[in-house]
Amino acid sequence: MTVKLTKGDYSVSIPTDRVDEELKNKLITLTIATGTSSQSSGKKATKVVDLLRITHQYSIKGYITNVDTASTAYNDTGGSSNLTAKEIKDNLKTIVEGGGQSGGVVTMTYESDSIEGYIESVVFTNVARDYPSTTTTDAVKYEVQIIFIKGESAV
């Protein structure tokens, strides 16, 4: 499973271990007080107001690998064919920081759907590994956790 994030001239595909999709509805709850004179009749039911203030959020857990020209389907940007894990990480940071554009949304491609929204946070973990002596291009260099909020600009 792969998630692709694109903004402006930058595009990064992240092989993923896990993608959690969460819909969170912000409800207003009203707990009705019971007076001392009517406590014997029991508690009153909580009242709920549903204004459909729904946040659609994706939590993405994946990884960035060192790649060669044969592996560019996993990580690419601007047509480059040979990117290191550090360059891929830097490209993802550039997307989070605006992708060289003022404003605008990030497009996430997931399960064949293009979803527009914003990256709320990214956490990179530099993974210490003993790399094999033979050249390998799919050894994990960074674990990455991304929070992506589906939505449109309010301005």
Buried (B, 14 or more C-beta within 10 A) or exposed (E): EBBBBBBBEBBBBBBBEEBEBEEEEEEEEEEEEEEEEEEEEEEEEEEEEEEEEEEBBBBBBBBBBBBBEEBBEBBBBEEEEEBBBEBBBBBBEBBBEBBEEEEEBBBBBBEEEEBEBBBEEBEBEEEEEEEEEEEEEEBBBBBBBBBBBBBEEEE
